[in-house]
Amino acid sequence: MTISIIQDGKLVEDAQKLLAKLRDETVPGILPSHLIKDYSVEWGPGIDVQKHEKYLGLVCSAKHIQCRYTLNISFQPVIFT
């Protein structure tokens, strides 16, 4: 099954529903809330480095912090009692 996400330069309704489900149900059901960040960004077409510089910096910084957190948790000693 294939889903056409863009039609005449606009997102089709099915794709919007899938994205909403991913955002509202799937991701929050998997990740802890402190690892989920919301950003408001004007997109399209493509990524403009100057226009999206602040957003890209925030995403990279957040990802760096998340990776450090995950590594710190994974290296915690396990104590069996």
N, C-alpha and C positions, 0 to 999 in steps of 0.2 A: 504494500500500500504506500502510495506517495501522497504528500500533501503539498499543494502549491501555496507557499507562504506569501509570495509577492505577485500581485496581479495588477497590471496597469500602474505600477509604482506605489501601490498601497498594500498594506497587510490585509489578507483576507480574513473573514470573521472566524473561521476554524482555527487559523494560526493564532489569532488573538486570544481565543478561548484556551488553547493549549499553553500559551505563554502565561496567561493568568493563573491557570491551574498549577503550572510549574512554580510560579512566584508565590502563590497563596497557600498551596497545599504540599507539594512535593518537597521543595527545598526546606521549608520550616519543619516538615516531618522528619527530616534527616539531620539537619545541622542544628546545634544549639543556638539560641537566639543571639548570644554575644558574638557569634561568628558571622552573622548576617548583617550586611550594611545596605542601606538604601541611598541611592544617588539620583539626582534629577539632572538629566543631560539631554540636550537637544541633539538629535542624530540626523545624519543622512545627507547626501550619499557619502559613505565612507567616513574615515576619521581625519579630521583636520588637527594636526599636532598643536597649532597655536590656539585654536578654538577649544580643544579638549585637554589642554596642558594641565590645568588644575585637577580635572577628573582623573586623568591618567596617573598623576602624581599621588592622589589619594588612594587609588586602587592599588598601586604598587606598594605604598606604605602599609596599607591595611593587610595586603597579602604577606608582606614581610613579617608583620606582627603575628598574623595567624600561623605562619610557618614556625616561628620561634615558639609560640604557645604550644603547638602540636608536638614539636620536638621535645620541649621541656616536660610535657605530660608523658610522652612515650619513654623518657629516660628516668622517670620516677621509679625508685626501687619498689618492688612488690613485697609486701610483708604478709606472710601467711600466719594466722593465729589459730 
